[in-house]
Amino acid sequence: MKINKQCNCPDNCQNLCAAAAEPVEARAARATHLRLRQAQAATTHQITKFLLAISLFLLILAACGSKTDLNAPPEILYGQDPCDQCSMIINEPRFAASYVTTSGDVRRFDDLGGMLVYDQQHQEKVHIYWAHDFNTEEWLNAADASIVHSPELASPMAWGLAAFTNQADAEQFAADNNGIVTTFAALQQEIASGALDPAALSNQIHPH
């Protein structure tokens, strides 16, 4: 075995001896630098975790705060959702109606007449009114609908109103059911003036 003449130790201890011979100040500085690097790495890790948590929170907040698509037809869960006017369960799509306010709130009704009354009573800022085509049961903008008012039509709340996309279909239905064809705007005016009073209509109500 070869002996290191400088320290009288085996040659393989050269690195240890060199480290031992290193000045105390240098070792302390190196140890301090190492601790600083470790602290910096830990701090970076914590900052990364914090930023990820903030990002996740913002995503959740954005999802919770997302607004209703004001121009999309609303969803009604038939057999579950209550009418905002009468609190009865909405069951028949062809009579169901709805409106969306400018702030994104959705009101649902089992009868087109119920929507007219609720609208008159609450005076909300409405973005769009919706009705269902009586034949297809598809949503349509109530402002574009041809609406039949017939005393022979037993709607859920006895308003006797049915909306149609096609004017010809509305006229035919009115002829067959002793009704008249009108518009949503005209009905709003009649409700506002008191010319159309639900109390004067038939008391027949569809069972729910």
Secondary structure as GFF3:
##gff-version 3
##sequence-region A 1 208
A	DSSP	beta_strand	3	4	.	.	.	ID=ss1
A	DSSP	beta_strand	9	10	.	.	.	ID=ss2
A	DSSP	three_ten_helix	11	13	.	.	.	ID=ss3
A	DSSP	alpha_helix	14	21	.	.	.	ID=ss4
A	DSSP	alpha_helix	24	64	.	.	.	ID=ss5
A	DSSP	beta_strand	97	101	.	.	.	ID=ss6
A	DSSP	beta_strand	106	109	.	.	.	ID=ss7
A	DSSP	alpha_helix	112	122	.	.	.	ID=ss8
A	DSSP	beta_strand	126	132	.	.	.	ID=ss9
A	DSSP	beta_strand	139	141	.	.	.	ID=ss10
A	DSSP	three_ten_helix	142	144	.	.	.	ID=ss11
A	DSSP	beta_strand	146	149	.	.	.	ID=ss12
A	DSSP	beta_strand	161	164	.	.	.	ID=ss13
A	DSSP	alpha_helix	167	176	.	.	.	ID=ss14
A	DSSP	beta_strand	180	182	.	.	.	ID=ss15
A	DSSP	alpha_helix	184	193	.	.	.	ID=ss16
A	DSSP	three_ten_helix	198	200	.	.	.	ID=ss17
###
